[in-house]
């Protein structure tokens, strides 16, 4: 299935309506995983023509993403990554953890953005940033698409390293997301220090349910579905 390549249309609109000179695209990866950090990439691209093949990382094969990521890292004007750990996710909730990771990414940039293009419907970043949310921005916006590829490849590499420490869970293959091998390892071995212990999948682990962390869910977390209980 052919997809339209991303453009600078939203960035041009922000420049025209807000006077922004530096616009950054933000995307996250790992929101729906059971283990590992949530990772946010902030990418500034200007209005230059992007490398061939750029699109939402989910529409690319693993090999395509791995080949494209270093090209993008050299091509972008600036980029930075921010992470929120499983413990921070358990303590803060996903919405606040995303805000923390995004703030870390933005603060890591070598340039100060005037406006932010945020993938998705919900503005989890907020003040003091000027934010434009774009549904499927990782498909339509150049800067967000670049951020999505870089974030995915970098987080996959982190999970592969963690997989070496917890071989039974095969994090290098599933990146901390639910999979038959991951579920089987959880049932047999219980959660690792890389698991999010406040999530509902813990209710399906009778031997390890005592490890579940209880956190008061805020209204801001309501749209998220990461804690969904999956049948084992």
N, C-alpha and C positions, 0 to 999 in steps of 0.2 A: 504494500500500500504506500503510495507516494504522499509525502507531507510537504507543505509549504515551508520553505526555509525561514528561519527567524529574521526579523528586521529590526531597524532602529526606530520604528514608528512611535513607540511609547516614550523612548528617550527624547526624541525630537519634541513630542508633545509636552513633556515635563520641562524641557528647556524653554519652550515658547510660553508656557503658562505660569511658570514659577521663577524664571530667570536663572535656573540652575545651570552651572557650567560643568560640574562634575556629577555624573549620574552613575550610581552603582547598581548592579544586579545581584540579588541574593537568592540562593536556593539552599535547601537542606536535604540531608539524606540520613536515614537511620531512624526516622520517626516511628516507623512501625516494627522495628526490630525488638526482640526480647532481650538481647544482650548487646553490649557495646555502647559507645557514645552516640549522641546525636551530633552530627557535623554540619556546619554551615559554611558556605563559601561566599565571599563578597568579591565581585569582579567588576573592574572598571575597564571599558573597552573603547571609549570614545565613539566616533562614528565611522571608524574604518571598516572596510569589507572583511568579514570573518573568514577563517580558514574553511576550505571545502568540507562538507559533511557535517557541519555543526548543527545539532538539534538536541532535543531533550535526551538526557543520558539513558532514559528508559527505552528509547527507540533505537538505541545502538547496541550492537553485540559487545560482549566483554572485550574481545580483541579490538574492535573499533574504538571503544572508549580508551583502552590502554594506549593505543597509537595516537589518539587525538589529544589526550590530556597534556603531554609535554609540549605539544605544538601550541596549545592554548596558553599554557603558562608562560611561554616565551612571547606570545602575541599580545596578550592583554596589557593595558597600560599599568595596571596594578591588580593584585589579588591577595587575599589573606583568608585563612581558615580559623574558625573558632569551634570549640567542642564543649559539650556538657556531658559530664560523666554519668554512669548509671546511678551513682549515689546522689548526684545533684538532681537527676530526673526524679528519683524516688522522693527526695526531700521537697523539691519545688513544684513538681508537676511538669507536664510536657510543655505547656505554653510558656511558663516562666523559664524553663530550661532552654527552649528555643530562643527566647529573648536574650538570655545570658550568652549563648553560643554566638548569636548574631552580633551582639555588642562586642564580644571579643574579636570577631572577624573584622568588624568595622574599625575598631580601635587599632587593629594590626595593619591597616592599609597605610601606605606611604603618602597618600593624598586624602584630604578631608572631603567626603561627598557632600554635595548640596541637596541631593535627593536620592531616594532609594526606590528601586523597583523590586517588589516582594512577590515571589511566586505564590499563588493561591488566593483564596477568598478573604482570609482573616489577617488583619494587621496585628501580629504578635510583637511587633517592635515598638511602635508608638513614639511619643515625644522623647527627646527633642527632634527626632528625625522627621523629615518630610517624606511621606511614604505613599506610593501608588501600588495598590495590590492588583495583580493581573492573573486571572484564572488561566491555567496552562501557559503561564509566562515562560516556562522552560521550553515551550515549543515556539512561542511567537516573538520573544525578545532576545536579541543577541547576547546581551550581558548576562541575563538569567540562564540562558542555555549554556554559556561558557561556565558559569558558576556550577551548574548542575553536573556537568561532566567532570570538572576538577574535583568537586566534593565527593562524587561517587567513587572515583578512582582512588583518591586519597584515603577515604574511609575503608574501602575494600582492602587496601594495603595494611591498615591498622588491624582490621579483623583477621587478616591472614597471619599477622604476627601473634595475635592473641590465640589463634588456632594452634600455633605451635606449642603454646603453654597448656592448652586444653584440647588435646587431640581428639578425644571421643566426640566432641561437639561439632567438629568440622566447620569451624567459623570461617575458614578460608574459602569454603564452597557456599555456605549459606549466609555469610556476613551477619550472623546473629539473628536472622529471621527464622520463623518457624519452618521446619523441614522434618521429614520422618526421622532422620538421624539425630537431629537436635532434640526432638521430643523424646526419643528413646534414651538418649544420654541424660536428659533431665529426670526421667522416671527412675533411672538406675543410680545416677550419681548425685542428683540434686543440683541446685543452681551454683554457679561459680561466682567469684567476686565481680564478674563482668555482667551479671544478670540484673535486670530491673525487678526488684523484689516487691514492689508495690502493685504490680499488675495482676490482672485477674487470672492469667494462666497458672499462677501459683495455687489457685483453688483446686486445680486438677492434679495436684501432686500431693497425695495424702501423706506420704512419708516425710515431705519437706514443707508442709503447709505452715508449720510453726515458725518458719523463717520469713514468712510474708510480712512486709512492712505495711502498716496502715497509715494512710495519709488522707487528711480531709480534702476532698475534691472541691475546687473553686468553680464558680460559674464559668470562668474563662476557659477552663479545661473541658467544658461540656462538649464542644464540637469534635474533640479528639476521640479516636476509637482504638488507640494503641493498646489499651488494657483489655481488649476483647478476649473472652475466654474461648480457647480453641479446644475442640475435643481431641483427646489423645488416642 
